[in-house]
């Protein structure tokens, strides 16, 4: 019984993690579209430059 609870909890945590990751990628891609950026590498470079400025 406890083993099933542990597996269920692990699955819930994984789903939450995946939702957060999906939201992060969605926001990242929307920003890329707004800035007319064509690839993830270019977006990563821009984000790294902005992080250095902060």
N, CA, C and O atoms as a printed pandas DataFrame, in Angstrom:
     atom_number atom_name residue_name chain_id  residue_number  x_coord  y_coord  z_coord
0              1         N          UNK        A               1    0.820   -1.187    0.000
1              2        CA          UNK        A               1    0.000    0.000    0.000
2              3         C          UNK        A               1    0.874    1.266    0.000
3              4         O          UNK        A               1    0.620    2.191   -0.771
4              5         N          UNK        A               2    1.878    1.307    0.841
5              6        CA          UNK        A               2    2.774    2.473    0.906
6              7         C          UNK        A               2    3.573    2.614   -0.386
7              8         O          UNK        A               2    3.846    3.725   -0.840
8              9         N          UNK        A               3    3.944    1.481   -0.969
9             10        CA          UNK        A               3    4.705    1.519   -2.224
10            11         C          UNK        A               3    3.887    2.202   -3.324
11            12         O          UNK        A               3    4.426    2.982   -4.109
12            13         N          UNK        A               4    2.594    1.909   -3.378
13            14        CA          UNK        A               4    1.729    2.548   -4.374
14            15         C          UNK        A               4    1.601    4.049   -4.112
15            16         O          UNK        A               4    1.595    4.847   -5.049
16            17         N          UNK        A               5    1.499    4.429   -2.845
17            18        CA          UNK        A               5    1.435    5.851   -2.502
18            19         C          UNK        A               5    2.710    6.569   -2.932
19            20         O          UNK        A               5    2.664    7.684   -3.451
20            21         N          UNK        A               6    3.845    5.915   -2.709
21            22        CA          UNK        A               6    5.124    6.508   -3.096
22            23         C          UNK        A               6    5.217    6.677   -4.608
23            24         O          UNK        A               6    5.690    7.701   -5.099
24            25         N          UNK        A               7    4.756    5.655   -5.346
25            26        CA          UNK        A               7    4.780    5.735   -6.809
26            27         C          UNK        A               7    3.843    6.834   -7.305
27            28         O          UNK        A               7    4.174    7.563   -8.240
28            29         N          UNK        A               8    2.683    6.949   -6.679
29            30        CA          UNK        A               8    1.733    7.989   -7.058
30            31         C          UNK        A               8    2.322    9.373   -6.782
31            32         O          UNK        A               8    2.198   10.278   -7.608
32            33         N          UNK        A               9    2.952    9.536   -5.643
33            34        CA          UNK        A               9    3.571   10.820   -5.297
34            35         C          UNK        A               9    4.680   11.164   -6.291
35            36         O          UNK        A               9    4.796   12.311   -6.723
36            37         N          UNK        A              10    5.485   10.180   -6.648
37            38        CA          UNK        A              10    6.557   10.410   -7.620
38            39         C          UNK        A              10    5.983   10.808   -8.974
39            40         O          UNK        A              10    6.525   11.684   -9.648
40            41         N          UNK        A              11    4.900   10.175   -9.369
41            42        CA          UNK        A              11    4.260   10.506  -10.645
42            43         C          UNK        A              11    3.697   11.927  -10.612
43            44         O          UNK        A              11    3.814   12.662  -11.592
44            45         N          UNK        A              12    3.089   12.315   -9.496
45            46        CA          UNK        A              12    2.553   13.674   -9.363
46            47         C          UNK        A              12    3.671   14.707   -9.453
47            48         O          UNK        A              12    3.521   15.739  -10.109
48            49         N          UNK        A              13    4.786   14.426   -8.795
49            50        CA          UNK        A              13    5.922   15.344   -8.834
50            51         C          UNK        A              13    6.471   15.472  -10.250
51            52         O          UNK        A              13    6.852   16.560  -10.681
52            53         N          UNK        A              14    6.508   14.355  -10.968
53            54        CA          UNK        A              14    6.996   14.378  -12.346
54            55         C          UNK        A              14    6.072   15.212  -13.231
55            56         O          UNK        A              14    6.538   15.992  -14.062
56            57         N          UNK        A              15    4.768   15.047  -13.051
57            58        CA          UNK        A              15    3.800   15.816  -13.841
58            59         C          UNK        A              15    3.961   17.309  -13.556
59            60         O          UNK        A              15    3.947   18.116  -14.485
60            61         N          UNK        A              16    4.113   17.684  -12.298
61            62        CA          UNK        A              16    4.311   19.092  -11.950
62            63         C          UNK        A              16    5.577   19.643  -12.589
63            64         O          UNK        A              16    5.585   20.753  -13.120
64            65         N          UNK        A              17    6.640   18.858  -12.534
65            66        CA          UNK        A              17    7.911   19.271  -13.134
66            67         C          UNK        A              17    7.759   19.461  -14.644
67            68         O          UNK        A              17    8.281   20.420  -15.211
68            69         N          UNK        A              18    7.039   18.537  -15.290
69            70        CA          UNK        A              18    6.835   18.639  -16.732
70            71         C          UNK        A              18    5.963   19.840  -17.094
71            72         O          UNK        A              18    6.197   20.486  -18.114
72            73         N          UNK        A              19    4.967   20.142  -16.273
73            74        CA          UNK        A              19    4.130   21.325  -16.517
74            75         C          UNK        A              19    4.969   22.602  -16.428
75            76         O          UNK        A              19    4.831   23.502  -17.256
76            77         N          UNK        A              20    5.833   22.671  -15.424
77            78        CA          UNK        A              20    6.701   23.842  -15.281
78            79         C          UNK        A              20    7.630   23.971  -16.480
79            80         O          UNK        A              20    7.849   25.066  -17.000
80            81         N          UNK        A              21    8.172   22.835  -16.911
81            82        CA          UNK        A              21    9.079   22.839  -18.056
82            83         C          UNK        A              21    8.338   23.268  -19.325
83            84         O          UNK        A              21    8.866   24.040  -20.126
84            85         N          UNK        A              22    7.134   22.772  -19.499
85            86        CA          UNK        A              22    6.333   23.136  -20.666
86            87         C          UNK        A              22    6.046   24.635  -20.664
87            88         O          UNK        A              22    6.161   25.293  -21.698
88            89         N          UNK        A              23    5.671   25.173  -19.504
89            90        CA          UNK        A              23    5.397   26.606  -19.383
90            91         C          UNK        A              23    6.648   27.420  -19.701
91            92         O          UNK        A              23    6.565   28.434  -20.394
92            93         N          UNK        A              24    7.805   26.986  -19.202
93            94        CA          UNK        A              24    9.056   27.690  -19.457
94            95         C          UNK        A              24    9.360   27.708  -20.952
95            96         O          UNK        A              24    9.732   28.748  -21.497
96            97         N          UNK        A              25    9.204   26.559  -21.620
97            98        CA          UNK        A              25    9.475   26.499  -23.061
98            99         C          UNK        A              25    8.482   27.333  -23.844
99           100         O          UNK        A              25    8.855   27.978  -24.824
100          101         N          UNK        A              26    7.225   27.333  -23.431
101          102        CA          UNK        A              26    6.222   28.146  -24.113
102          103         C          UNK        A              26    6.594   29.628  -24.027
103          104         O          UNK        A              26    6.558   30.342  -25.029
104          105         N          UNK        A              27    6.950   30.083  -22.824
105          106        CA          UNK        A              27    7.334   31.479  -22.643
106          107         C          UNK        A              27    8.577   31.815  -23.457
107          108         O          UNK        A              27    8.676   32.889  -24.050
108          109         N          UNK        A              28    9.514   30.889  -23.476
109          110        CA          UNK        A              28   10.753   31.089  -24.225
110          111         C          UNK        A              28   10.458   31.207  -25.725
111          112         O          UNK        A              28   11.005   32.081  -26.399
112          113         N          UNK        A              29    9.612   30.345  -26.236
113          114        CA          UNK        A              29    9.298   30.374  -27.668
114          115         C          UNK        A              29    8.459   31.601  -28.033
115          116         O          UNK        A              29    8.634   32.162  -29.114
116          117         N          UNK        A              30    7.557   32.022  -27.155
117          118        CA          UNK        A              30    6.779   33.230  -27.421
118          119         C          UNK        A              30    7.702   34.441  -27.476
119          120         O          UNK        A              30    7.519   35.330  -28.308
120          121         N          UNK        A              31    8.672   34.473  -26.608
121          122        CA          UNK        A              31    9.642   35.578  -26.635
122          123         C          UNK        A              31   10.442   35.537  -27.929
123          124         O          UNK        A              31   10.696   36.577  -28.538
124          125         N          UNK        A              32   10.832   34.358  -28.345
125          126        CA          UNK        A              32   11.587   34.225  -29.592
126          127         C          UNK        A              32   10.764   34.734  -30.768
127          128         O          UNK        A              32   11.290   35.421  -31.644
128          129         N          UNK        A              33    9.494   34.406  -30.791
129          130        CA          UNK        A              33    8.619   34.866  -31.879
130          131         C          UNK        A              33    8.497   36.390  -31.847
131          132         O          UNK        A              33    8.589   37.044  -32.886
132          133         N          UNK        A              34    8.291   36.955  -30.653
133          134        CA          UNK        A              34    8.172   38.413  -30.533
134          135         C          UNK        A              34    9.433   39.123  -31.012
135          136         O          UNK        A              34    9.361   40.210  -31.585
136          137         N          UNK        A              35   10.581   38.509  -30.775
137          138        CA          UNK        A              35   11.865   39.133  -31.127
138          139         C          UNK        A              35   12.371   38.682  -32.491
139          140         O          UNK        A              35   13.491   39.020  -32.875
140          141         N          UNK        A              36   11.576   37.935  -33.214
141          142        CA          UNK        A              36   11.958   37.412  -34.542
142          143         C          UNK        A              36   13.242   36.593  -34.486
143          144         O          UNK        A              36   14.094   36.690  -35.370
144          145         N          UNK        A              37   13.366   35.793  -33.444
145          146        CA          UNK        A              37   14.528   34.917  -33.292
146          147         C          UNK        A              37   14.169   33.566  -33.892
147          148         O          UNK        A              37   13.090   33.028  -33.641
148          149         N          UNK        A              38   15.084   33.025  -34.689
149          150        CA          UNK        A              38   14.776   31.815  -35.449
150          151         C          UNK        A              38   15.253   30.518  -34.814
151          152         O          UNK        A              38   14.849   29.442  -35.255
152          153         N          UNK        A              39   16.103   30.585  -33.788
153          154        CA          UNK        A              39   16.555   29.331  -33.191
154          155         C          UNK        A              39   16.827   29.506  -31.697
155          156         O          UNK        A              39   17.010   30.618  -31.201
156          157         N          UNK        A              40   16.849   28.395  -31.015
157          158        CA          UNK        A              40   17.006   28.395  -29.557
158          159         C          UNK        A              40   18.391   28.883  -29.157
159          160         O          UNK        A              40   18.538   29.548  -28.131
160          161         N          UNK        A              41   19.409   28.564  -29.951
161          162        CA          UNK        A              41   20.766   28.981  -29.617
162          163         C          UNK        A              41   20.872   30.505  -29.567
163          164         O          UNK        A              41   21.499   31.063  -28.667
164          165         N          UNK        A              42   20.258   31.166  -30.534
165          166        CA          UNK        A              42   20.282   32.630  -30.561
166          167         C          UNK        A              42   19.564   33.198  -29.338
167          168         O          UNK        A              42   20.035   34.156  -28.725
168          169         N          UNK        A              43   18.437   32.611  -28.990
169          170        CA          UNK        A              43   17.696   33.051  -27.808
170          171         C          UNK        A              43   18.519   32.828  -26.543
171          172         O          UNK        A              43   18.542   33.685  -25.660
172          173         N          UNK        A              44   19.191   31.691  -26.451
173          174        CA          UNK        A              44   20.042   31.413  -25.292
174          175         C          UNK        A              44   21.146   32.454  -25.160
175          176         O          UNK        A              44   21.457   32.898  -24.055
176          177         N          UNK        A              45   21.742   32.846  -26.292
177          178        CA          UNK        A              45   22.799   33.861  -26.268
178          179         C          UNK        A              45   22.261   35.193  -25.757
179          180         O          UNK        A              45   22.898   35.854  -24.938
180          181         N          UNK        A              46   21.102   35.576  -26.236
181          182        CA          UNK        A              46   20.499   36.839  -25.805
182          183         C          UNK        A              46   20.179   36.791  -24.316
183          184         O          UNK        A              46   20.432   37.756  -23.595
184          185         N          UNK        A              47   19.627   35.679  -23.855
185          186        CA          UNK        A              47   19.298   35.550  -22.429
186          187         C          UNK        A              47   20.556   35.562  -21.573
187          188         O          UNK        A              47   20.549   36.124  -20.478
188          189         N          UNK        A              48   21.638   34.951  -22.054
189          190        CA          UNK        A              48   22.898   34.951  -21.308
190          191         C          UNK        A              48   23.453   36.371  -21.206
191          192         O          UNK        A              48   23.934   36.777  -20.148
192          193         N          UNK        A              49   23.386   37.121  -22.300
193          194        CA          UNK        A              49   23.850   38.509  -22.277
194          195         C          UNK        A              49   23.030   39.343  -21.299
195          196         O          UNK        A              49   23.582   40.157  -20.560
196          197         N          UNK        A              50   21.728   39.144  -21.293
197          198        CA          UNK        A              50   20.864   39.888  -20.377
198          199         C          UNK        A              50   21.158   39.522  -18.925
199          200         O          UNK        A              50   21.123   40.383  -18.045
200          201         N          UNK        A              51   21.444   38.257  -18.678
201          202        CA          UNK        A              51   21.749   37.813  -17.314
202          203         C          UNK        A              51   23.050   38.445  -16.823
203          204         O          UNK        A              51   23.175   38.779  -15.645
204          205         N          UNK        A              52   24.018   38.610  -17.730
205          206        CA          UNK        A              52   25.288   39.236  -17.357
206          207         C          UNK        A              52   25.091   40.710  -17.006
207          208         O          UNK        A              52   25.787   41.249  -16.145
208          209         N          UNK        A              53   24.139   41.355  -17.678
209          210        CA          UNK        A              53   23.879   42.772  -17.434
210          211         C          UNK        A              53   23.232   43.012  -16.077
211          212         O          UNK        A              53   23.358   44.100  -15.515
212          213         N          UNK        A              54   22.542   42.011  -15.549
213          214        CA          UNK        A              54   21.828   42.173  -14.266
214          215         C          UNK        A              54   22.724   42.075  -13.088
215          216         O          UNK        A              54   22.265   42.191  -11.952
